[in-house]
C-alpha cells in the first residue's frame, strides 16, 4: 500500500508539473498571429489614416476619405530580420505637425500583437516622440515561435535595426517596456546603456518566478528564474522612470516597487490608477513631462 501511495504522489506531482508548465507558457506568451487577409496597408502618406473596426478593434490603413480617422501620426510598416533568422514586422509611428525630440523603442507585452499594442504606446507621439514598436517571433506577421530565448534575440535585433535607421541618427533614443516588455527592455537597456538616454518601465513583473507564484501559488516556484528584472536593473546607470498602477490585477503593484528599490539614481516612481498598461491612455501628458525632465530632452 505504501508503494502504491508513493506512486500516486509521484504521478500527481508529474501531472501538476506538466499542467503548470503548459499554463505558464500560456501565461507568458499568448501570441496572436494574423492571416494576411485581416488587414491591408497602403504604402505612402495615406498610411497616416487609420480606421478602427469597432467589432474586431483591428485597424485598416486606407486612403483618406470621410470614413477614416486621423490619429495624428503616420505608420510605416517594415520587415527586418532577427538574429535567430525570423523575419519580424515592425511599425514606426511618426508624429505629425510636432517636432521630433526623441525616438522610443517599444517592447510590448506577451499577448496579442501590434494591432493592439501600438495603441498602448502611441499617445506619446502627441508630445514629439517617434516610436518603433515590433512583434516578437510568432506574433502578428512575425515568423517563428515565441520562447524566452527567441524574444530576447528579437529584442536585441530590434535595437540594432532602430539604431541603424537614417531617421534615428539625430533624435535621442529611449527604451519603453510594458508588461513582459519590461523584462526585455531591461536586458537590452543594461547592455546598450551607453547608446540610450534612459528607460521607462511600465507594469513589469520583478521576475518570471515572482509572476508565476503570484499566478499559481507554490507550484509557480518550479518556473526557471533566468535573468530577472529586479536583479538586472542594478546594473543600469541611466535615467529611469518606473510606472505602475495600484489597480493592476495582472502584475501586482509590489513588483514595480521591487524593481524600483533595486534601481540606481537617477530614478522616479510614478504611481497611477487604471488597469494593466493603461497608463498612457489616461496620463500621457504627465508621463511625457516626466520622461522629458528625467532624460533632459527639453
Secondary structure, 3 states (H helix, E strand, C coil): CHHHHHHHHHHHHHHHHHHHHHHHHHHHCEECECCHHHCCCCCCHHHHEEEECCCCCCEEECCCCCCCEECCEEEEEEEEECCCCCEEEEEEEEECCCCCCEEEEEECCCEECHHHHHHHHHHHHHHCEEEEEECCCCCECCCCCCCHHHHHHHHHHHHHHHHCCHHHCCCEEEEEEECHHHHHHHHHHHHCHHHCCEEEEECCCCCHHHHHHHHCCCHHHHCCCCCCHHHHHHHCCCEEEEEEECCCCCCCHHHHHHHHHHCCCCEEEEEECCCCCCHHHHHHHHHHHHHHHHCCCC
